[in-house]
C-alpha cells in the first residue's frame, strides 16, 4: 500500500533530488506544468543580469565579439544536439518552433517535388497543422495535408507521400510514437520524416541518429527550462545538408554575412537555417537550462518520469475513483512525461486545483494535463496533489462559478 512515507523514502533515495535546488519553485506550489513552461533555474537571473549590466551596458556592440554573442546560438545548439542524439553541426537554434517547422516542411517538400502529400496525425498540435495548411496554400494548393489516426499511419504512407510530419509525444494525450519505426516506414515508401520534439527534448530519450530521422524541430521553454518564448531549434540529418534549401534566406544564413553582398549565397551545412540576428538575452537564459539538462543522466530522468506518471495515476484514481478517464497510454514505453485525464468539466476542475496550489493546465475540449518534470518534482508532492484533487472533487469545489470563467491562456 502506498503511503506518503513510502514516497518520502523514494525522495530520499532519488539520485535526481539535488537538481530540485537548482530551480526557483514558490512555496506552497506543486508544479505539474513544466511540460508547458519549465521553472526558472536559479542561475538564470544572475546570467541575464551580467549580460545586461556588463556585456550590453558596458561592452555595447563590442560584445558581439568580446563576449562571444555571435557564437552563442551555435554553443546552445551543440548542447541540444547532445540531448537529442544529433551529430555536431546538425542543429541550429533560432526563431520559434512554428517558424522552424515552416522552414523544415518547405525544404522537405522541395526535396520530394514529384510528391504532393503531407501525412500527419489528426490530433497533432494545432500549430503544426496550421503551418502545413498555410504552406499548402502558399504553394498554390498543389499539396494535400492528409490527417489520420495514429493506428492508421503505416497504411497512410504511400508513393504520393512527400513528408510524414508528427509530434513525437502528443500534447493532448501524452502518447509517444515509435520514431524509428515510423521513420523506417516513411523511408521504405520514399518519404521524409519530420519530427516535432517539443514535448520530448529533455524529458524522454531521443536519438535522431539511431532513428535515421530526416528533420526535427523543438522548443526551448518546456523541459529545457529556457524561459517563456525561448528560442527553438531545428535539426537536419547531415546527409541532407548539401541539397537542403531553406525557404527564408536571411543575412546570417549567408555564406559570408559581413561581406554584405547583394546576392544570397547559402552558408555551408545547416547554418543557412539561422536566417536573422539571434536574440541574445533569450539565448543566454536557454543556455543555462540546457546546461542543467545535460548534467542529468537521461536514463535516470526517464525512469523517474515513468514511475511518477504511474504513481500519480494510481493516487488520482484512489482519491477520486471513477471520476476521470485516463487518455495517456498505460504502457510506460508508449507515453511521454505527462498524465492526461478527461472530464467534461476539466477546465473548472483545473482552475480549482490551481487555486489550491496544484498547477497543471487544461487542453480543449476536456483534458486535464499534468506534466512530470523529474528534475524538480518530488514523489511526496504526488501524494499531496492527489489529496487536494480528492478534496476538490468530494467537496465539489470546482462548481464555484468563478472557476468556469475562461481565461485567455488555459
N, C-alpha and C positions, 0 to 999 in steps of 0.2 A: 504494500500500500504506500502511495506517495504521500509524504508529509512535507511541510515547509522545511523541517530539519533535514530531510533527505536532500532537498535542493540546496540548502546551505552547505552541506558537505560536498556536493558537486562543485559549488563555487570555490570552496577551499582547495580542491584538487584540480581546478581548471588551469591548464597551462597558459591560457589566454587572458586570465584575470588581470594581470598587470596592465594590459592595454587600456582598461577602463579609466585609469588615472591620466591617460594621455588626452582625454577629451573633457570638454565642459558639458556637464549634464545638470540641469536645475534640480534642486532638492524637491522631493515630493512628486517627481515625474517619472513614469515608466514609459520610456520612449520606444515605441514599436512602429516607427515610421522612417527609419533610416534607409529604407528602400525607395523613399521619395525625396528625402533630404537628409544627408548624413549629418551627424552632430559636429560641433566646432572642435577641431583639435586645439589643445592648449597652446601649442607653439605658433599657431597661425597669427594671432593678434600682434605678437612681437615681430614676426617676419614682415607683416604688412606695415607696421609702424616704422620699422627700419627702412623699408623700401621708400615709404612716403617722405620721412624726415630727412634721410641721408641720400639715398640713391636718386630720388626725384628732387627733393628740396635743395640739396647741395650739389649733387652731380649734374642735375639738369640733363640736357641731351647727351652729355658725355657718357652717361651711364649705359647707353646702348652698347658702348664698347667697354668702358671701365668696370661696370657692374655685370657685364655679360648678358644684358637683356636680350640681345639679338640671338643668343643661343638657348634661352630659357625654354622655349617651346620644344626644341629638339631634346633637351635634357629630360623634360617631363615625359615626352613621347617614349624615350628609351626606357623609363621606369614602367610605363603602362605596357610596353611591349613584353617585358618580363612577366607581367601579371597575366597576359593573355596568350602566352606561347607563341609570340611573333618574333621573327629574326630581326637583327639590327637593320634600321633603315626602312622598315616596312610599316611604320606607324607615324602619323603626324598628329599634332594636337592643334586644333583650330576650330573656329566657328561653333555652331550648335550641332546637336545630333541631327536635327531636321535638315540643316544645310548640308551636312556631310552625307546624309542619306541621298539627298538630291544629286550631289556630285557623283557619288558612287553608282547610283542607279543609272544615271545618264551615261556615265562612262561604260558601264556594263552593257547597256543596250547598243552602244556603238561597236562593242566587241562581237556582238551577235546580230549584225544588220539584217540577216535574212529571216530572223525570228521576231515574232510580234507579241508574245505573251509573257506577262509577269505573273507568276504564281505566288499567292500569299494565303495566309490563314485568315478566315473571316473574322476571328476575334483578335487580330493583330492590333497593336497600339494604333489608335486613330491617326496620329500624325504621320505614321509610316504610310498608311493607306492614302492620306490626303496628298502626300508628296508624290506618290505614284500616280494618283489621279491627275494632279496638276501637270506632271511631266507628260503624261499621255496626251493631254490637251495641247500642251506646248509643241509637241511633235506632230500635231495635225490629226490626232485621233487615229493614227495608224496602229497603235498598240492597244492591247487589251489587258486589263487587270483582272485576273481570274481568281476569285476568292472561294476557298473550300474549307471544310472542316479538317482538323488535324489528321484524322484517320484516313482522309481522302487524298492526302498529299502525294503518296507514291504514284497513285494512278493518274493524278492530275498533271504530272510532269511528263511531257511528251516532246515530239520533234518540233513542235511550234514554240516551246518554252525557251525564252532567252535567259530569264533570271528567276531564281527562286528566292524570294525576299521574306525572311522570317525573323521574328524576335526569339532569341534563344530561350528566355524564360518569359512566359506570358504575364503581362502586367496585371491582368484581372483574375487569373486562376492560379498562378504560380507554377503551372505545368511547364516542364522543361523538355525541349526537343532533343533528340539524339542527333547532334550536329554532324558527327562523322557519317552516320547512316544516310541522312537526308542529302548531305553534300555529295556522297557517293552516288546516290540515285540521280541527282541533278547531272553530275558529270557523265554518268552512263548514257544519258539522253542528250548529251552535248550542250547542256545549260550551265550557267554560272550560279553560284550560291552566295548570297549577300545576307550577312547576319547582323542583327541589332543586339548589342551586348549590354544595353542599358541596365538590365536587372541581373547581369551576370558578372561583369568585371569587378573583382574584389570580393565577390560573395560565393561563387562556385568555381570549381576548376574549369579553366578554359585553355585549350591548346589548339590554336588555329592551325599551326603547322601540322600536327598529327591528324587533324580533321580534314586537311587539304582544302580549307576554306579559301574562297577567292577574294572576298571583300567583307569588311566588317566596319561597323560604327558603334559608338557608345558615348555615354555622358560621364562627366566628372563630378557630379554633385550628389550622387547616391552613395554607393558603397565605397567610393574613392574619397568622399568627405572633402571635396574641393570648394564647397560653399555654393549658395544659390546662384544659378546661372553660370556655373563654372564651365570653362571651355570643354569641348567634346573631342573625340579622337576618331581617326579614320585609318583603316588598315587595308592594304592591298598586297596580295601574295607577290613575292619578288618576280615570279615568272611572268607577271602581267605588266611590269613596270615599263618595259620598252614600248609596248603598244597602247597602254592606257593613256587616255586623254581626258583631262578634266573639262567640264563644260563652263566653268568660271575661271577665267585666266587673269590673275591679278599680278601686281608687281613683285610680291615676294615669292610667287611661283615661277618667276622668270629665271632664266639661266644665269643672269648677271643683273640683279635688281638695281644696283647702284651705277650701272652704265647708262640707265635711263634711255634705252633705245626706243625708237618709235614702234618697232615691230616686235610682237611677242615671240619669244623662244622659250619653250618649256624647260624648266630645270630638270636635271637628271634624276631618275628614280621617282620617288613619291613626293619629293619636295615641291613639285608643281601644284600639289593639292593644298598648300598653305595659303595661297591667294593674297591675303591682306595683312596689315600690321597687327601683330599679336597683342592681346590685352594683358599687359604685364602684371597689373595688380591681381587679376584673376588667376593668372598662371602661377604666381608666387604662392597663392593660397592652395591651389591644386597640387603644387609640388610637395607641400607639407603632407597633405593627405595621402598622396601616392607613396611617399617615403615610409609612412607608417604601415600602409598596406603591404609593402614589400618585406617588412620585418616579420609579419605574421605568416607562419607556415600554412599554406592553403589546405593541406590535409587536415590540420587541426581546426581550421575555420569551418571546413565542410562537415567534419564530424560533429562539432558543436552545433552547427546550424541544423543539421538533420535531427539531432537529439532534442533541440529546443522546439522545433516545429512539432515533433511528435508529442512532447510533454505538454505544450500549450494546447494542442488539440484535445488531449485527454483531460486536462484540467478544465477547459472550457465546457466540454461535454458533461463533466461531473457537476460543474457549477450551474449549468443551465441545460439539463438533459432534454434532448429533442427539440430545442428551440431554434437551432441553426442547421443549415445544410452545408456540409463541407464540400467545396468545389476544388480545392487543391488535391492533387492525387495522393493517395495513401502511401504509395511506394516511395520511399525516400530517394531512390535513384531517379525518380521522374519529376521531382519538384525542385524549385529554387529555394531561396532563403526567405520565404514568406508563407503565411497561412491565410487563406481566403475563405470566408464564410458567407453564405447567402441568407438574407432575411428580408421580408417585404418592407420592413421599417428600418433598414440598415442605416440610413442617414441619421435619423433621430437617435438611434442607439449609440452610434459612434460619437455623436455630439455629447450625449450624456456621459460616455466614458471619458472623453476629453476633459469635460468639466470636473471629473474626479481624478484627473492626472494620468489617465491611461491614453496615450496619444497614438492612435493609428490613423487610418484615413478611409474614406468612402469612395467607391467607384460605381458609377451608374451601371445598371439600374438598381442593384440590390446587394452590393458586395461590401462587407466589412473586411478591410485588408490590414493585416498585422505583419510588419516587416521584422525579420530576425537579423540583428546585427551582432554577430558573435564577439566582436572586439569590445563591445560596450554593455551588452545585455547580460545581466546576472540571472542565474537559474531561479533564485528565490523571487525575483521580480515576476516570473511567470505565475507563481502561486498568488502573489498579491494582485496581479492583473485579473486572474480568474476569480478571485474573491470579490473584487469590485464588479466584474461582469455579472456574477451571480446576484449581487445586491441590486444592481440596476434592473435586471430582469425580474427578480422576485418582487421588488417594490414598484415596478412599472414606472421608474423614474423617467425613462425615456419618453413617456407620453406627455410630459410637460410641453406645452405649445412652443416654448422658446427653442426647444431642440429641433423643431420641424422647419424652422426658418432657414432656407438655404443661403449659405454664404457664397461669395464668388468662387473661392478656392475650396474644393471639397476634399 
